[in-house]
């Protein structure tokens, strides 16, 4: 009798695994799995562990109001951005990224653009954003070969070694998303930048940004294959880490098997609204002005020594608000900073290989089916139920510490189906046997 019960339990477990495999193949568990991942991220989001090598400069409401009182309304003249670049350069910042579109000539004239371009060229560490899209380019999009050649050089400056070519030696981790069109900074700024990085990334289907592709293939020319206008472009974290390391290779472990990087987030400081050391744009610009006047600045340039600095829009009215696993409303620059932190400090997560993932689920389901089927005492059965149902949560939480995204929902579903199925089957079979004996 005991042997029969064990065989029935194993059969129910196998059936549950097949059912879960079918549901997973149609992505039935995706949204629940994402939410379980967000819960794990929140559990370990200790803000004290956020990198001290990353600094944010926020174009916040205070900064907008500060300059509005002086008659400078949004959008600002780019000379103000030039002041930021020069103050950071004086302090020895490693790299500076502007998470601000600069695709049109300044409202304040060509001289304003020239001033900012000169500041970028002098600093030699400024990375500017480009926006890549998989959509076909519009007729008025970039087609000037000279501009595309500059774009290629600036894009390659933000890529390490193997990621600059299409060589298969890069393996599966060298995969790239294909883009057909690009929105670039204006030519003077493009020429002056050290490198460019793509900011056109997509969130998961529930609009939350959990991962980012590491590199993108821009295929702007006609025909198939790598034409003269086809080349690779790096992501923001890749370009900034490369700029900060003076050309050394970026951490290869940051890229998982599908060519993307899972971002590690940390909770924000309620006072600054960021997980990272942050300053207002107004304080940086005003400090630069005080230095030029020979006065003591409020914010010494030395605080930026050796830092990777991201300048971004955090004022709500500027509409750069996105969703992360920890919050439904965060500035886009905060997400980029978390991605930089992830790559810079090798904090990226990876998935188990598919075979191991399903072997793990099968072992849990079969063990659950066999165990709950052979136990006869209600207390022992209840303990087994609780233990097996808690096992996926414990394993997924432990795997997080090892930088592994171990699925929770699929194994939990397999175990739940197994336990319920085994209990129902045992009740039906043994009930029928009892009725037979009684008859």
PyMOL commands that set and color helices and strands:
alter all, ss='L'
color gray80, all
select helices_A, chain A and resi 2-25+30-43+47-49+61-68+78-91+110-123+145-156+161-164+168-170+172-174+187-192+236-244+252-254+281-292+301-304+316-318+332-344+354-374+378-401+409-438
alter helices_A, ss='H'
color red, helices_A
select strands_A, chain A and resi 54-59+95-98+126-133+177-179+181-183+195-198+211-213+215-219+230-234+260-262+277-280+308-313+321-324+327-331+350-351+404-405
alter strands_A, ss='S'
color yellow, strands_A
deselect
rebuild
show_as cartoon
